[in-house]
Amino acid sequence: MIRLSQGIDGLGQPIPGSYQQSDTIYVNVMVASTAQYVTAPSGANFVLIGVGAGADVYMLMGVSSGLTVPSATATEAAGALSIPELLPGAAGGPFLRQLNGNTKIGLISTGTPVVTLAFYS
């Protein structure tokens, strides 16, 4: 697995959002209201997540069961998270998350988009 590094311009300045393509990429074709759980590969510290168009996709780090599509207003208090985060759709572009020691990533969708997860050390 390659290390995460940001692109640098001709003046040596970092270019935000310019990451090299990972050599460890997972793809999940979502099924509406059916949770999928991904185990991050050993040594992964970051994941770059891309979400296809057509449905809302939610993510919660550190879970391997029990994930559901939110259906009511809720507030998360400090402590162990249980409310999944809405991921930006295709127009929002891929986004980077630090795994912070989490080895499991729970995903659930309202439809059937494709989700890619590119892992970096």
OpenMM code with the backbone's topology and positions (N, CA, C; nanometers):
from openmm import Vec3, app, unit

residues = "MET ILE ARG LEU SER GLN GLY ILE ASP GLY LEU GLY GLN PRO ILE PRO GLY SER TYR GLN GLN SER ASP THR ILE TYR VAL ASN VAL MET VAL ALA SER THR ALA GLN TYR VAL THR ALA PRO SER GLY ALA ASN PHE VAL LEU ILE GLY VAL GLY ALA GLY ALA ASP VAL TYR MET LEU MET GLY VAL SER SER GLY LEU THR VAL PRO SER ALA THR ALA THR GLU ALA ALA GLY ALA LEU SER ILE PRO GLU LEU LEU PRO GLY ALA ALA GLY GLY PRO PHE LEU ARG GLN LEU ASN GLY ASN THR LYS ILE GLY LEU ILE SER THR GLY THR PRO VAL VAL THR LEU ALA PHE TYR SER".split()
positions = [
    Vec3(0.0855, -0.1168, 0.0000),
    Vec3(0.0000, 0.0000, 0.0000),
    Vec3(0.0903, 0.1233, 0.0000),
    Vec3(0.0574, 0.2179, -0.0864),
    Vec3(0.1412, 0.3370, -0.0951),
    Vec3(0.1052, 0.4368, 0.0138),
    Vec3(0.2015, 0.5216, 0.0441),
    Vec3(0.1805, 0.6275, 0.1441),
    Vec3(0.1029, 0.7409, 0.0809),
    Vec3(0.0227, 0.8072, 0.1625),
    Vec3(-0.0511, 0.9245, 0.1164),
    Vec3(0.0460, 1.0404, 0.1021),
    Vec3(0.0444, 1.1051, -0.0135),
    Vec3(0.1233, 1.2262, -0.0321),
    Vec3(0.0450, 1.3197, -0.1222),
    Vec3(0.0609, 1.4461, -0.0975),
    Vec3(-0.0119, 1.5477, -0.1715),
    Vec3(0.0747, 1.5980, -0.2858),
    Vec3(0.0095, 1.6296, -0.3983),
    Vec3(0.0817, 1.6840, -0.5119),
    Vec3(0.1448, 1.8187, -0.4790),
    Vec3(0.2571, 1.8465, -0.5453),
    Vec3(0.3316, 1.9715, -0.5258),
    Vec3(0.3424, 2.0413, -0.6611),
    Vec3(0.3203, 2.1723, -0.6616),
    Vec3(0.3317, 2.2462, -0.7875),
    Vec3(0.4769, 2.2814, -0.8171),
    Vec3(0.4993, 2.3535, -0.9270),
    Vec3(0.6336, 2.3896, -0.9705),
    Vec3(0.7084, 2.4791, -0.8732),
    Vec3(0.6357, 2.5433, -0.7801),
    Vec3(0.6992, 2.6305, -0.6813),
    Vec3(0.7170, 2.5597, -0.5465),
    Vec3(0.6853, 2.4285, -0.5447),
    Vec3(0.7006, 2.3524, -0.4212),
    Vec3(0.5850, 2.3664, -0.3240),
    Vec3(0.4736, 2.4240, -0.3705),
    Vec3(0.3568, 2.4429, -0.2848),
    Vec3(0.2599, 2.3253, -0.3009),
    Vec3(0.1977, 2.2816, -0.1905),
    Vec3(0.1023, 2.1705, -0.2013),
    Vec3(-0.0216, 2.2108, -0.2817),
    Vec3(-0.0749, 2.1151, -0.3565),
    Vec3(-0.1965, 2.1360, -0.4343),
    Vec3(-0.3090, 2.0631, -0.3607),
    Vec3(-0.4002, 2.1377, -0.2974),
    Vec3(-0.5070, 2.0731, -0.2195),
    Vec3(-0.5876, 1.9738, -0.3030),
    Vec3(-0.6144, 1.8579, -0.2446),
    Vec3(-0.6970, 1.7573, -0.3094),
    Vec3(-0.6299, 1.6800, -0.4206),
    Vec3(-0.4995, 1.6953, -0.4378),
    Vec3(-0.4296, 1.6226, -0.5449),
    Vec3(-0.3505, 1.5072, -0.4839),
    Vec3(-0.4108, 1.3904, -0.4858),
    Vec3(-0.3486, 1.2706, -0.4293),
    Vec3(-0.3205, 1.1721, -0.5420),
    Vec3(-0.2140, 1.0963, -0.5287),
    Vec3(-0.1848, 0.9942, -0.6280),
    Vec3(-0.2870, 0.8815, -0.6147),
    Vec3(-0.3055, 0.8051, -0.7227),
    Vec3(-0.3995, 0.6938, -0.7170),
    Vec3(-0.3431, 0.5843, -0.6281),
    Vec3(-0.4277, 0.5328, -0.5413),
    Vec3(-0.3879, 0.4269, -0.4501),
    Vec3(-0.3656, 0.2964, -0.5269),
    Vec3(-0.2887, 0.2088, -0.4681),
    Vec3(-0.2734, 0.0740, -0.5237),
    Vec3(-0.3598, -0.0264, -0.4472),
    Vec3(-0.4449, 0.0248, -0.3562),
    Vec3(-0.5353, -0.0599, -0.2782),
    Vec3(-0.6734, 0.0059, -0.2792),
    Vec3(-0.7569, -0.0379, -0.3739),
    Vec3(-0.8886, 0.0231, -0.3928),
    Vec3(-0.9964, -0.0845, -0.3807),
    Vec3(-1.0995, -0.0555, -0.3013),
    Vec3(-1.2153, -0.1437, -0.2876),
    Vec3(-1.3333, -0.0746, -0.3548),
    Vec3(-1.4245, -0.1535, -0.4095),
    Vec3(-1.5467, -0.0987, -0.4683),
    Vec3(-1.6654, -0.1733, -0.4086),
    Vec3(-1.7672, -0.0969, -0.3709),
    Vec3(-1.8895, -0.1540, -0.3158),
    Vec3(-2.0065, -0.1046, -0.3996),
    Vec3(-2.0841, -0.1964, -0.4553),
    Vec3(-2.2083, -0.1620, -0.5234),
    Vec3(-2.3170, -0.1752, -0.4175),
    Vec3(-2.3727, -0.0619, -0.3792),
    Vec3(-2.4665, -0.0588, -0.2680),
    Vec3(-2.6028, -0.1154, -0.3078),
    Vec3(-2.6727, -0.1709, -0.2093),
    Vec3(-2.8100, -0.2188, -0.2228),
    Vec3(-2.8920, -0.1353, -0.1254),
    Vec3(-3.0031, -0.0824, -0.1704),
    Vec3(-3.0826, 0.0088, -0.0878),
    Vec3(-3.1132, -0.0491, 0.0497),
    Vec3(-3.0850, 0.0306, 0.1523),
    Vec3(-3.1146, -0.0009, 0.2931),
    Vec3(-3.0477, -0.1283, 0.3438),
    Vec3(-2.9388, -0.1683, 0.2792),
    Vec3(-2.8639, -0.2869, 0.3213),
    Vec3(-2.7221, -0.2450, 0.3575),
    Vec3(-2.6873, -0.2585, 0.4837),
    Vec3(-2.5542, -0.2166, 0.5289),
    Vec3(-2.4460, -0.3076, 0.4722),
    Vec3(-2.3332, -0.2470, 0.4408),
    Vec3(-2.2141, -0.3206, 0.3991),
    Vec3(-2.1015, -0.2764, 0.4915),
    Vec3(-2.0176, -0.3707, 0.5302),
    Vec3(-1.9096, -0.3426, 0.6241),
    Vec3(-1.7772, -0.3795, 0.5576),
    Vec3(-1.6871, -0.2838, 0.5575),
    Vec3(-1.5574, -0.2990, 0.4931),
    Vec3(-1.4505, -0.3075, 0.6011),
    Vec3(-1.3591, -0.4023, 0.5856),
    Vec3(-1.2442, -0.4105, 0.6746),
    Vec3(-1.1264, -0.3444, 0.6043),
    Vec3(-1.0718, -0.2416, 0.6662),
    Vec3(-0.9569, -0.1714, 0.6082),
    Vec3(-0.8376, -0.2664, 0.6039),
    Vec3(-0.7573, -0.2574, 0.4986),
    Vec3(-0.6393, -0.3435, 0.4914),
    Vec3(-0.5374, -0.3072, 0.5997),
    Vec3(-0.4597, -0.4043, 0.6377),
    Vec3(-0.3562, -0.3831, 0.7388),
    Vec3(-0.2618, -0.2711, 0.6961),
    Vec3(-0.2332, -0.1812, 0.7870),
    Vec3(-0.1415, -0.0707, 0.7592),
    Vec3(-0.2085, 0.0542, 0.7057),
    Vec3(-0.3393, 0.0495, 0.6804),
    Vec3(-0.4094, 0.1670, 0.6273),
    Vec3(-0.4283, 0.2715, 0.7368),
    Vec3(-0.3982, 0.3969, 0.7031),
    Vec3(-0.4188, 0.5101, 0.7937),
    Vec3(-0.5202, 0.6105, 0.7394),
    Vec3(-0.5409, 0.6087, 0.6080),
    Vec3(-0.6314, 0.7034, 0.5423),
    Vec3(-0.7154, 0.6302, 0.4394),
    Vec3(-0.8363, 0.6833, 0.4151),
    Vec3(-0.9218, 0.6311, 0.3091),
    Vec3(-0.9794, 0.7491, 0.2309),
    Vec3(-0.9707, 0.7407, 0.1000),
    Vec3(-1.0283, 0.8395, 0.0093),
    Vec3(-1.1555, 0.7763, -0.0459),
    Vec3(-1.2712, 0.8364, -0.0144),
    Vec3(-1.4000, 0.7762, -0.0464),
    Vec3(-1.4674, 0.8534, -0.1587),
    Vec3(-1.5113, 0.7809, -0.2605),
    Vec3(-1.5867, 0.8386, -0.3711),
    Vec3(-1.7249, 0.7759, -0.3751),
    Vec3(-1.8269, 0.8586, -0.3989),
    Vec3(-1.9653, 0.8121, -0.3999),
    Vec3(-2.0285, 0.8473, -0.5340),
    Vec3(-2.0851, 0.7469, -0.6012),
    Vec3(-2.1555, 0.7699, -0.7261),
    Vec3(-2.2869, 0.8416, -0.7038),
    Vec3(-2.3450, 0.8908, -0.8113),
    Vec3(-2.4707, 0.9661, -0.8033),
    Vec3(-2.5898, 0.8725, -0.7874),
    Vec3(-2.6990, 0.9289, -0.7415),
    Vec3(-2.8239, 0.8551, -0.7437),
    Vec3(-2.8855, 0.8224, -0.6096),
    Vec3(-2.8129, 0.8352, -0.5001),
    Vec3(-2.8700, 0.8016, -0.3696),
    Vec3(-2.7830, 0.8588, -0.2591),
    Vec3(-2.8418, 0.8747, -0.1424),
    Vec3(-2.7642, 0.9153, -0.0252),
    Vec3(-2.6889, 0.7942, 0.0290),
    Vec3(-2.5632, 0.8171, 0.0691),
    Vec3(-2.4819, 0.7121, 0.1310),
    Vec3(-2.4348, 0.7649, 0.2657),
    Vec3(-2.4444, 0.6810, 0.3667),
    Vec3(-2.4036, 0.7150, 0.5026),
    Vec3(-2.2890, 0.6246, 0.5447),
    Vec3(-2.1986, 0.6777, 0.6284),
    Vec3(-2.0821, 0.6041, 0.6743),
    Vec3(-2.0673, 0.6199, 0.8247),
    Vec3(-2.0233, 0.5129, 0.8893),
    Vec3(-1.9877, 0.5194, 1.0307),
    Vec3(-1.8633, 0.4337, 1.0508),
    Vec3(-1.7585, 0.4959, 1.1025),
    Vec3(-1.6328, 0.4243, 1.1278),
    Vec3(-1.6445, 0.3403, 1.2545),
    Vec3(-1.5756, 0.2259, 1.2537),
    Vec3(-1.5629, 0.1455, 1.3733),
    Vec3(-1.6799, 0.0532, 1.4023),
    Vec3(-1.7699, 0.0309, 1.3050),
    Vec3(-1.8831, -0.0590, 1.3292),
    Vec3(-1.8790, -0.1775, 1.2339),
    Vec3(-1.9314, -0.2898, 1.2794),
    Vec3(-1.9390, -0.4086, 1.1948),
    Vec3(-2.0785, -0.4705, 1.1964),
    Vec3(-2.1762, -0.3986, 1.2540),
    Vec3(-2.3148, -0.4450, 1.2517),
    Vec3(-2.4066, -0.3316, 1.2983),
    Vec3(-2.5364, -0.3474, 1.2723),
    Vec3(-2.6375, -0.2584, 1.3277),
    Vec3(-2.6583, -0.1247, 1.2594),
    Vec3(-2.5947, -0.0998, 1.1463),
    Vec3(-2.6074, 0.0301, 1.0794),
    Vec3(-2.7408, 0.0390, 1.0047),
    Vec3(-2.8116, 0.1503, 1.0207),
    Vec3(-2.9379, 0.1722, 0.9510),
    Vec3(-2.9397, 0.3118, 0.8900),
    Vec3(-3.0228, 0.3299, 0.7879),
    Vec3(-3.0422, 0.4615, 0.7279),
    Vec3(-3.1172, 0.5472, 0.8295),
    Vec3(-3.0686, 0.6673, 0.8586),
    Vec3(-3.1393, 0.7537, 0.9533),
    Vec3(-3.2820, 0.7808, 0.9067),
    Vec3(-3.3764, 0.7775, 1.0021),
    Vec3(-3.5167, 0.8007, 0.9672),
    Vec3(-3.5848, 0.9004, 1.0605),
    Vec3(-3.5088, 0.9563, 1.1539),
    Vec3(-3.5654, 1.0541, 1.2470),
    Vec3(-3.4549, 1.1492, 1.2912),
    Vec3(-3.4944, 1.2648, 1.3426),
    Vec3(-3.3991, 1.3611, 1.3947),
    Vec3(-3.3306, 1.3025, 1.5173),
    Vec3(-3.2000, 1.3187, 1.5246),
    Vec3(-3.1238, 1.2655, 1.6379),
    Vec3(-3.0062, 1.3576, 1.6643),
    Vec3(-2.9538, 1.3507, 1.7856),
    Vec3(-2.8362, 1.4271, 1.8250),
    Vec3(-2.7374, 1.3310, 1.8872),
    Vec3(-2.6115, 1.3423, 1.8468),
    Vec3(-2.5066, 1.2561, 1.9009),
    Vec3(-2.4375, 1.3278, 2.0146),
    Vec3(-2.4328, 1.2661, 2.1306),
    Vec3(-2.3597, 1.3211, 2.2447),
    Vec3(-2.2151, 1.2748, 2.2370),
    Vec3(-2.1300, 1.3369, 2.3175),
    Vec3(-1.9894, 1.2960, 2.3218),
    Vec3(-1.9811, 1.1495, 2.3615),
    Vec3(-1.8853, 1.0795, 2.3068),
    Vec3(-1.8693, 0.9382, 2.3381),
    Vec3(-1.8696, 0.8565, 2.2111),
    Vec3(-1.9086, 0.7312, 2.2215),
    Vec3(-1.9098, 0.6418, 2.1060),
    Vec3(-2.0159, 0.6862, 2.0062),
    Vec3(-1.9756, 0.7071, 1.8822),
    Vec3(-2.0687, 0.7510, 1.7788),
    Vec3(-2.1600, 0.6375, 1.7359),
    Vec3(-2.2859, 0.6701, 1.7096),
    Vec3(-2.3789, 0.5708, 1.6586),
    Vec3(-2.4605, 0.6242, 1.5420),
    Vec3(-2.4479, 0.7536, 1.5126),
    Vec3(-2.5209, 0.8143, 1.4013),
    Vec3(-2.4262, 0.8222, 1.2814),
    Vec3(-2.4655, 0.7633, 1.1683),
    Vec3(-2.3776, 0.7677, 1.0519),
    Vec3(-2.3738, 0.9060, 0.9886),
    Vec3(-2.2650, 0.9331, 0.9210),
    Vec3(-2.2411, 1.0615, 0.8543),
    Vec3(-2.2834, 1.0518, 0.7078),
    Vec3(-2.3583, 1.1508, 0.6593),
    Vec3(-2.3957, 1.1564, 0.5184),
    Vec3(-2.2721, 1.1939, 0.4373),
    Vec3(-2.2418, 1.1133, 0.3369),
    Vec3(-2.1250, 1.1386, 0.2528),
    Vec3(-2.1629, 1.2291, 0.1370),
    Vec3(-2.0712, 1.3162, 0.0936),
    Vec3(-2.0993, 1.3983, -0.0240),
    Vec3(-2.1174, 1.3085, -0.1458),
    Vec3(-2.2144, 1.3410, -0.2307),
    Vec3(-2.2378, 1.2641, -0.3522),
    Vec3(-2.1316, 1.2919, -0.4573),
    Vec3(-2.1565, 1.2439, -0.5773),
    Vec3(-2.0601, 1.2547, -0.6863),
    Vec3(-2.0162, 1.3979, -0.7114),
    Vec3(-2.1089, 1.4930, -0.7012),
    Vec3(-2.0749, 1.6331, -0.7266),
    Vec3(-1.9792, 1.6875, -0.6203),
    Vec3(-1.9821, 1.6290, -0.4998),
    Vec3(-1.8936, 1.6720, -0.3921),
    Vec3(-1.7526, 1.6181, -0.4056),
    Vec3(-1.7338, 1.5258, -0.4984),
    Vec3(-1.6023, 1.4681, -0.5213),
    Vec3(-1.5592, 1.3751, -0.4098),
    Vec3(-1.4516, 1.3026, -0.4302),
    Vec3(-1.4033, 1.2136, -0.3245),
    Vec3(-1.3521, 1.2955, -0.2060),
    Vec3(-1.3573, 1.2360, -0.0896),
    Vec3(-1.3092, 1.3061, 0.0285),
    Vec3(-1.2256, 1.2113, 0.1125),
    Vec3(-1.1341, 1.2689, 0.1862),
    Vec3(-1.0347, 1.1943, 0.2614),
    Vec3(-1.0723, 1.1883, 0.4090),
    Vec3(-1.0568, 1.0701, 0.4688),
    Vec3(-1.0780, 1.0524, 0.6123),
    Vec3(-0.9583, 0.9781, 0.6705),
    Vec3(-0.9190, 1.0200, 0.7902),
    Vec3(-0.8164, 0.9485, 0.8650),
    Vec3(-0.8869, 0.8358, 0.9403),
    Vec3(-0.8289, 0.7169, 0.9400),
    Vec3(-0.8931, 0.6027, 1.0050),
    Vec3(-0.8792, 0.6059, 1.1570),
    Vec3(-0.7767, 0.6700, 1.2087),
    Vec3(-0.7573, 0.6822, 1.3538),
    Vec3(-0.7668, 0.5481, 1.4255),
    Vec3(-0.7090, 0.4443, 1.3678),
    Vec3(-0.7088, 0.3124, 1.4308),
    Vec3(-0.8310, 0.2281, 1.4017),
    Vec3(-0.9335, 0.2852, 1.3377),
    Vec3(-1.0517, 0.2063, 1.3020),
    Vec3(-1.0160, 0.1077, 1.1921),
    Vec3(-1.0635, -0.0146, 1.2055),
    Vec3(-1.0405, -0.1151, 1.1019),
    Vec3(-1.1685, -0.1497, 1.0271),
    Vec3(-1.2818, -0.1023, 1.0755),
    Vec3(-1.4109, -0.1308, 1.0123),
    Vec3(-1.4765, -0.0006, 0.9675),
    Vec3(-1.5408, -0.0058, 0.8507),
    Vec3(-1.6156, 0.1073, 0.7972),
    Vec3(-1.7525, 0.0548, 0.7566),
    Vec3(-1.8575, 0.1094, 0.8177),
    Vec3(-1.9933, 0.0711, 0.7824),
    Vec3(-2.0499, 0.1681, 0.6807),
    Vec3(-2.1155, 0.1147, 0.5783),
    Vec3(-2.1779, 0.1946, 0.4734),
    Vec3(-2.3221, 0.1497, 0.4562),
    Vec3(-2.4119, 0.2440, 0.4327),
    Vec3(-2.5506, 0.2108, 0.4009),
    Vec3(-2.6041, 0.3205, 0.3106),
    Vec3(-2.6966, 0.2832, 0.2212),
    Vec3(-2.7444, 0.3767, 0.1201),
    Vec3(-2.8957, 0.3689, 0.1052),
    Vec3(-2.9525, 0.4756, 0.0494),
    Vec3(-3.0948, 0.4779, 0.0177),
    Vec3(-3.1220, 0.4240, -0.1225),
    Vec3(-3.0176, 0.3919, -0.1969),
    Vec3(-3.0321, 0.3435, -0.3344),
    Vec3(-2.9181, 0.2494, -0.3704),
    Vec3(-2.8743, 0.2572, -0.4967),
    Vec3(-2.7745, 0.1624, -0.5467),
    Vec3(-2.6509, 0.2285, -0.6092),
    Vec3(-2.5942, 0.3306, -0.5468),
    Vec3(-2.4734, 0.3910, -0.6047),
    Vec3(-2.3514, 0.3013, -0.5834),
    Vec3(-2.2462, 0.3336, -0.6542),
    Vec3(-2.1171, 0.2679, -0.6355),
    Vec3(-2.0340, 0.3543, -0.5412),
    Vec3(-1.9672, 0.2903, -0.4461),
    Vec3(-1.8791, 0.3597, -0.3521),
    Vec3(-1.7397, 0.2996, -0.3674),
    Vec3(-1.6392, 0.3866, -0.3859),
    Vec3(-1.5016, 0.3382, -0.3895),
    Vec3(-1.4277, 0.3839, -0.2650),
    Vec3(-1.3382, 0.2999, -0.2175),
    Vec3(-1.2552, 0.3304, -0.1012),
    Vec3(-1.1107, 0.3044, -0.1404),
    Vec3(-1.0307, 0.4108, -0.1469),
    Vec3(-0.8898, 0.4005, -0.1811),
    Vec3(-0.8094, 0.4182, -0.0522),
    Vec3(-0.7328, 0.3167, -0.0157),
    Vec3(-0.6611, 0.3175, 0.1113),
    Vec3(-0.5158, 0.3569, 0.0930),
    Vec3(-0.4633, 0.4292, 0.1938),
    Vec3(-0.3250, 0.4756, 0.1951),
    Vec3(-0.2654, 0.4524, 0.3331),
    Vec3(-0.1346, 0.4313, 0.3369),
    Vec3(-0.0669, 0.4182, 0.4667),
    Vec3(-0.0242, 0.5554, 0.5150),
] * unit.nanometer
topology = app.Topology()
chain = topology.addChain("A")
for resn in residues:
    res = topology.addResidue(resn, chain)
    for name in ("N", "CA", "C"):
        topology.addAtom(name, app.Element.getBySymbol(name[0]), res)
